[in-house]
Amino acid sequence: MLRWVGTPPPMQLRVMQTQWGSCSPAGRLTLNPNLVKAPRECIDYVLIHELCHLGEHNHGPRFHRLLETLMPQWRSVKARLDGLVEQLMPA
């Protein structure tokens, strides 16, 4: 487990039109079930991204440093996932 994550956070699945995942202020992770159609590295990116929000809830410099530490290639993986949106998310 990541050092800032003491116990596994509560999780739920929910079909979302524009997001692969989210993290509530209370620390609940919500994942889009369509994510399972994505390549493994893209799934890993979304999970790591949302877990980083448990340490830093916004997308500020601290969040990006944490994400960069855990997945240095996150930008290229995100770009790949962004390119698959129309294919993986039903309209």
C-alpha positions in Angstrom: 0.0 0.0 0.0 1.1 3.6 -0.5 2.5 5.3 2.6 -0.3 7.9 2.7 -3.0 5.2 2.3 -3.4 3.5 5.7 -6.2 1.2 4.7 -7.8 0.4 1.4 -10.3 3.2 0.5 -13.9 2.4 -0.1 -14.6 1.9 -3.8 -17.6 1.8 -6.1 -18.2 1.4 -9.8 -20.4 3.9 -11.7 -20.7 4.5 -15.4 -19.6 8.1 -16.0 -19.9 9.9 -19.3 -16.7 12.0 -19.0 -14.5 10.5 -16.3 -12.6 7.2 -15.8 -12.4 7.7 -12.0 -12.9 10.2 -9.1 -12.0 10.5 -5.5 -14.5 12.1 -3.1 -13.4 14.5 -0.4 -14.2 11.7 2.1 -11.7 9.4 0.2 -14.2 7.1 -1.7 -12.8 6.1 -5.1 -15.3 5.7 -7.9 -14.2 3.9 -11.1 -15.9 3.8 -14.4 -16.5 0.1 -15.3 -15.7 0.8 -18.9 -12.1 1.2 -17.7 -11.7 -2.6 -17.9 -11.6 -2.3 -21.7 -8.5 -0.1 -21.6 -4.9 -1.3 -21.8 -3.4 -2.4 -18.4 -1.1 0.7 -18.2 -4.1 3.0 -18.6 -5.9 1.2 -15.8 -2.9 1.5 -13.6 -2.7 5.3 -14.4 -6.3 5.9 -13.4 -5.8 3.9 -10.2 -2.6 5.7 -9.3 -4.1 9.1 -10.2 -7.1 8.5 -7.9 -4.9 7.1 -5.1 -2.7 10.2 -5.3 -5.9 12.3 -4.5 -6.0 10.6 -1.1 -2.7 12.4 -0.4 -3.5 15.6 -2.3 -7.1 16.3 -3.3 -6.5 18.9 -5.9 -4.4 18.9 -9.1 -1.7 21.3 -7.8 2.1 20.9 -7.8 2.2 18.5 -4.9 -0.3 16.2 -6.6 1.7 16.2 -9.8 5.0 15.5 -8.0 3.4 12.5 -6.3 2.0 11.2 -9.6 5.3 11.8 -11.3 7.2 9.9 -8.6 4.8 6.9 -8.9 4.4 6.9 -12.7 7.0 9.0 -14.5 5.5 8.2 -17.9 1.9 9.3 -16.8 1.6 11.9 -19.5 2.1 9.5 -22.4 -0.2 7.0 -20.7 -2.9 9.6 -20.2 -2.6 10.7 -23.8 -3.0 7.1 -24.9 -6.2 6.7 -22.7 -7.5 10.1 -23.9 -7.1 8.8 -27.5 -9.3 5.7 -26.7 -12.2 7.6 -25.1 -14.5 7.3 -28.2 -13.7 3.7 -28.6 -14.1 2.7 -24.9 -16.8 4.9 -23.5 -20.3 4.4 -25.0 -22.0 7.6 -26.2 
